[in-house]
């Protein structure tokens, strides 16, 4: 008696159904913004719907041909998020046009469509070049060094740019972008490749303390390196969000690979220690923490936080609806705004 061979389902039909639903969500959100802010469906709704349909269906057909056993949920999720992002950018465009003097404001929604198209092309190239993801394991440390190089780029004196206190941008001619976004992908590949090799040692070896399985001291090297990298980002680039994201990515992937809560305890403790040291030693970190704890102490400096608090309070739990909020900046100081709001 022969054992029947298990053939996995392709699920391309499910992907197509979810893709069409994602398109409907994006177009409906775009129309809702126009109806809520201007009382009419935007003139570009047909253009947006056409672009989304062509891009989504073309990408789906490409995946059906090149990667028939891919996860059927990922592509619809990306299309849905992209459609919602376009609707939000369009709402910001409408608010900025109201405040712009002289009509010099350039809408950002059209630029976002171009970037979406470039993303689809890059996605297709990756699928064509990397036909088997296991081949990336041979380049584990290459991706690790590439990630470090990308993180260092904003610190270079010529191309690195300091914008609003954070040094995370670089300028190359007419283009500017954050190399840390590409570094996230490289770090994820590096972490995955490293954990495939070291998973057993990290998962099985260690000591039990206070009911928690903690890793061995010599196995703490990778998490120590991740901790130092995150602290370096915190100090030199002044970017709290990226620091937490990079370090959290490593700790969470360690936990997923080993299923040992001890990694979460050690990683969380290291980050708390590093953040506390940063608060005591560096003024820009202390300013961020103080703004988070009491944004009303300096209304003009912490206007973005206060604007968000008032916006969330005004919208309530469910919000006011697409296009009915007020995303544009107030034309007066936030100290006057608070004084007027509090009567």
Secondary structure by P-SEA (a helix, b strand, c coil): cccbbbbbbcaaaaaaaaaaaaaaaaaaaaaaaaaacccccccaaaaaaaaaaaaaaaaaaaaacccccccccaaaaaaaaaaaaaaaaaaaaaaaaaaccccccccaaaaaaaaaaaaaaaaaaaaaacccccccccaaaaaaaaaaaaaaccccccccccccccccbbbcccbbbbaaaaaaaaaaaaaaaaaaaacccccccccccccccccccccaaaaaaaaaaaaaaacccccaaaaaaaaaaaaaaaaaacccaaaaaaaaaaaaaaaaaaaaccaaaaaaaaaaaccccccccaaaaaaaaaaaaaaccccccccccccccccccaaaaaaaaac
